[in-house]
């Protein structure tokens, strides 16, 4: 799988999570308006929607945890590879150019592309995706 494909899939995932956020926010606004107009059912449904939003947030946090675990695995594998084979890297570079990305202990080659990708950088900085507490508090 190419880095561009991974970044595209990550972008689609972010878009889907934003769509979920917008849908929850729109429904919450409608329920708030109905509750303010005296609809007792709307008040209860609003509490149910809050629980749904919290469940979605928990699911999104788990997705972020999985992505961070993948990132850590790739980063650790890259570092181990760089440390274990410093003298052999020039030989392997001749046989498989681009695999080790220069071999200077940096983040190049096989894993470096992923680590420098949009997804890799977002995970490393903790950008994550999902419903945040501030959004849930603002909606409800």
C-alpha positions as CSV (number, residue, x, y, z in Angstrom):
1,X,0.0,0.0,0.0
2,X,1.4,3.4,-0.9
3,X,1.7,6.3,1.5
4,X,-0.6,8.4,-0.6
5,X,-3.3,5.7,-0.3
6,X,-2.8,5.5,3.4
7,X,-3.1,9.3,3.7
8,X,-6.2,9.3,1.4
9,X,-7.9,6.6,3.6
10,X,-7.0,8.6,6.7
11,X,-8.5,11.7,5.2
12,X,-11.7,9.8,4.4
13,X,-11.8,8.6,8.0
14,X,-11.5,12.1,9.3
15,X,-14.3,13.2,6.9
16,X,-16.5,10.4,8.1
17,X,-15.9,11.3,11.8
18,X,-16.6,15.0,11.0
19,X,-19.9,13.9,9.3
20,X,-20.8,12.0,12.5
21,X,-20.0,15.0,14.6
22,X,-22.1,17.3,12.4
23,X,-25.1,14.8,12.4
24,X,-25.0,14.6,16.2
25,X,-24.7,18.4,16.5
26,X,-27.7,19.0,14.2
27,X,-29.9,16.4,15.9
28,X,-28.9,17.8,19.3
29,X,-29.9,21.3,18.2
30,X,-33.3,20.1,17.0
31,X,-33.9,18.2,20.3
32,X,-32.8,21.3,22.3
33,X,-35.3,23.5,20.5
34,X,-38.1,20.9,21.0
35,X,-37.1,20.6,24.7
36,X,-37.2,24.3,25.1
37,X,-40.6,24.4,23.6
38,X,-41.8,22.0,26.3
39,X,-41.5,18.6,24.6
40,X,-40.7,16.2,27.5
41,X,-39.8,13.4,25.1
42,X,-37.2,15.6,23.5
43,X,-35.5,16.2,26.8
44,X,-35.2,12.4,27.3
45,X,-34.0,11.9,23.7
46,X,-31.4,14.6,24.2
47,X,-30.0,12.6,27.1
48,X,-30.0,9.5,25.0
49,X,-28.2,11.4,22.2
50,X,-25.6,12.5,24.7
51,X,-24.9,8.9,25.6
52,X,-24.6,8.1,21.9
53,X,-22.1,10.9,21.5
54,X,-20.1,9.6,24.4
55,X,-20.1,6.1,22.9
56,X,-19.0,7.5,19.6
57,X,-16.2,9.4,21.3
58,X,-15.0,6.3,23.1
59,X,-15.0,4.4,19.8
60,X,-13.0,7.2,18.1
61,X,-10.5,7.2,21.0
62,X,-10.0,3.5,20.4
63,X,-9.4,4.1,16.7
64,X,-6.8,6.7,17.7
65,X,-5.2,4.2,20.1
66,X,-4.9,1.6,17.3
67,X,-3.4,4.2,15.0
68,X,-0.9,5.2,17.7
69,X,0.1,1.6,18.3
70,X,0.7,1.1,14.5
71,X,2.8,4.3,14.4
72,X,4.8,3.2,17.4
73,X,5.4,-0.2,15.9
74,X,6.6,1.2,12.6
75,X,8.8,3.8,14.3
76,X,10.3,1.2,16.6
77,X,10.9,-1.2,13.7
78,X,12.5,1.5,11.7
79,X,14.8,2.4,14.6
80,X,15.8,-1.2,15.2
81,X,16.5,-1.7,11.6
82,X,18.7,1.3,11.5
83,X,20.6,0.3,14.6
84,X,21.0,-3.4,13.7
85,X,22.3,-2.9,10.2
86,X,24.3,0.3,9.9
87,X,27.3,-1.3,8.1
88,X,25.1,-3.5,5.8
89,X,22.8,-0.7,4.7
90,X,25.0,0.6,1.9
91,X,25.2,-3.0,0.5
92,X,21.4,-3.4,0.7
93,X,20.8,0.1,-0.8
94,X,22.6,-1.1,-3.9
95,X,20.4,-4.2,-4.1
96,X,17.1,-2.5,-3.0
97,X,17.3,1.3,-3.5
98,X,14.9,3.3,-1.3
99,X,14.4,0.5,1.2
100,X,16.5,2.2,3.9
101,X,16.3,5.8,2.7
102,X,19.9,6.8,3.0
103,X,20.9,4.8,6.0
104,X,22.0,7.7,8.1
105,X,19.9,6.7,11.1
106,X,17.2,9.0,9.9
107,X,13.6,8.3,9.0
108,X,13.9,7.3,5.4
109,X,13.1,4.4,3.2
110,X,10.7,1.7,3.9
111,X,9.2,3.0,7.2
112,X,10.3,6.7,6.8
113,X,7.6,7.4,4.2
114,X,4.9,6.3,6.5
115,X,6.4,8.2,9.5
116,X,6.6,11.4,7.4
117,X,3.1,10.9,5.9
118,X,0.1,13.0,6.9
119,X,-1.2,10.2,8.9
120,X,2.2,9.5,10.5
121,X,2.6,13.1,11.5
122,X,-0.9,13.5,12.8
123,X,-0.6,10.4,15.0
124,X,2.9,11.5,16.3
125,X,1.6,14.9,17.3
126,X,-1.5,13.4,18.9
127,X,-3.8,15.2,16.5
128,X,-6.2,12.3,16.5
129,X,-9.8,12.3,15.3
130,X,-13.1,12.3,17.0
131,X,-15.5,14.0,19.2
132,X,-13.9,16.0,21.9
133,X,-15.2,16.9,25.4
134,X,-15.5,20.5,24.4
135,X,-17.8,19.6,21.5
136,X,-19.9,17.3,23.6
137,X,-20.2,20.0,26.3
138,X,-21.0,22.6,23.7
139,X,-23.7,20.4,22.1
140,X,-25.3,19.5,25.4
